[in-house]
Amino acid sequence: MRLDGTLEDYPLSDILQLILMGNRSGTLHIYSGGDEGMIVFGEGLVKCGKTLKLSGLKAVREILGWRRGKFVFDTEERVELDEETRIDLPIRQFILGLSAEMDESKDLMSRIGGPDRRLMLVPLAPQSKPVTLSPTQWQVVVHVGDAPTLRELQGRLALSERDLLRVLVDLRDRGLLTIE
């Protein structure tokens, strides 16, 4: 069996539900904005995933953030799994975790105000206590220097949307970043 369409018509969350409810095995190929992804399902598990740049669970999470593009789910295609891309996570557990992550991302995005808001570092940090930043926070701060939008910043960093939003909300709440 082969199912294909666009992500605009059939979001990946719907496709995952279809695969789960139908207890389907197969390979899901997704093509979005110059990137390609693949997720393999079998025996009630998300077996593996990869994109052009990522593999394993990170790749699957990246793919599931894609909102535009085309997909093909093929129950006949068999893919040889390698250890780098192997996941073996129950689909139901994966969907529940994904749902929680999507809810968190939606909440964080509402706190930012949308992907086209401009991000700016404050000229002086609050003087109440020393500023300490994690390596991920430093990575974000370095790229905020020219006041990009959230959407522009996402294109520069190899962070998931949720992780980037977490960092931005934390920096804003600490008085180190403004969002316009």
C-alpha positions in Angstrom: 0.0 0.0 0.0 1.2 3.5 -0.8 -0.2 6.7 0.7 1.1 10.1 -0.5 0.0 13.7 -0.1 1.0 17.1 1.2 1.7 18.0 4.9 -0.7 21.0 4.4 -3.5 18.5 3.8 -2.4 15.7 6.1 -0.3 16.8 9.1 2.3 14.3 10.3 0.4 13.9 13.6 -2.6 12.6 11.6 -0.3 10.2 9.6 1.2 8.9 12.8 -2.3 8.2 14.2 -3.2 6.4 11.0 -0.1 4.2 11.2 -0.8 3.4 14.9 -4.5 2.6 14.5 -3.9 0.5 11.4 -0.9 -1.2 13.0 1.0 -0.5 9.8 4.6 -1.2 9.0 6.5 0.7 6.3 8.6 3.7 5.5 7.5 7.3 5.6 9.5 9.7 3.4 9.0 13.4 3.9 10.3 16.2 1.6 10.3 19.7 3.0 12.1 22.9 2.0 15.1 21.2 0.5 15.5 18.7 3.3 14.4 15.0 3.2 13.5 12.8 6.0 12.6 9.1 6.5 10.9 7.3 9.4 10.6 3.6 9.5 7.8 1.9 11.4 7.4 -1.8 12.2 5.9 -4.1 14.8 4.2 -1.2 16.6 7.6 0.7 16.9 9.2 3.8 15.4 12.2 1.8 14.2 14.5 4.5 12.9 14.7 8.0 11.4 17.1 10.2 9.5 17.3 13.5 7.6 20.0 14.8 5.4 21.8 16.1 8.6 20.4 14.2 11.6 19.8 10.6 12.6 17.8 8.7 15.2 15.4 10.3 17.5 16.7 13.8 16.8 15.9 13.3 13.1 12.4 12.2 13.9 11.7 15.1 16.1 13.1 17.5 13.4 10.9 15.9 10.8 7.8 16.1 13.0 8.3 19.9 13.2 7.9 20.2 9.4 4.6 21.8 8.4 5.0 22.0 4.7 6.1 19.6 2.0 5.2 16.2 0.6 5.1 12.7 2.1 5.0 9.2 0.9 4.2 6.2 3.2 5.0 2.9 1.6 4.2 -0.4 3.4 6.2 -2.4 0.8 9.5 -0.6 1.2 12.0 -2.3 3.5 15.0 -0.4 4.8 18.1 -1.9 6.4 18.5 -0.3 9.8 21.9 0.7 11.2 22.7 1.4 14.8 23.1 5.2 14.2 19.5 5.6 13.1 17.8 2.9 15.2 15.2 4.1 17.8 12.8 1.2 18.5 10.3 3.2 20.5 6.6 2.2 20.8 4.5 4.4 18.5 1.9 5.0 21.2 4.5 6.2 23.7 6.1 8.3 21.0 2.8 10.0 20.1 2.0 10.8 23.7 5.5 12.3 24.2 5.2 14.2 21.0 1.8 15.5 22.0 3.2 16.9 25.3 6.1 18.4 23.4 3.8 20.1 20.9 1.7 21.5 23.8 4.8 22.9 25.4 6.1 24.4 22.1 2.7 26.0 21.5 2.7 27.5 25.0 6.3 28.8 24.6 5.5 30.2 21.2 2.6 32.1 22.6 4.9 33.6 25.2 7.3 34.7 22.5 4.5 36.1 20.3 5.1 34.3 17.1 8.0 33.4 14.7 8.3 36.9 13.1 9.0 38.7 16.4 12.4 40.4 16.4 14.9 39.3 19.2 17.3 41.8 20.7 19.8 41.6 23.5 19.5 44.2 26.2 22.4 46.7 26.2 23.2 46.0 29.9 22.4 42.9 31.9 20.5 43.4 35.1 23.0 44.1 37.9 21.4 42.1 40.7 23.6 39.1 40.2 26.2 37.6 37.8 25.0 36.2 34.5 25.8 32.6 33.9 24.8 30.9 30.6 24.9 27.3 29.4 26.7 26.5 26.2 23.3 26.3 24.4 22.3 29.7 25.8 25.7 31.1 24.6 25.1 29.7 21.2 21.7 31.5 21.0 23.1 34.8 22.4 25.9 34.9 19.8 23.3 34.6 17.0 20.9 37.2 18.4 23.5 40.0 18.0 22.0 41.3 14.7 18.4 41.3 16.0 17.0 38.4 13.9 13.4 37.2 14.0 12.7 33.9 15.7 12.2 32.3 12.2 15.6 33.6 11.1 17.3 32.4 14.2 15.9 28.9 13.8 17.5 28.7 10.4 20.9 29.5 11.9 20.9 27.0 14.8 20.8 23.2 15.0 18.3 23.3 17.9 14.8 22.0 17.9 12.1 24.7 17.9 11.1 23.7 21.5 14.7 23.9 22.8 15.2 27.3 21.1 11.9 28.6 22.6 12.9 27.4 26.0 16.2 29.3 25.8 14.6 32.5 24.5 11.8 32.5 27.2 14.5 32.0 29.9 16.7 34.8 28.5 13.7 37.1 28.3 12.5 36.2 31.9 16.0 36.9 33.2 16.0 40.4 31.6 18.7 39.6 29.0 16.6 39.6 25.9 13.7 41.7 24.6 11.2 40.6 22.0 9.6 43.1 19.7 
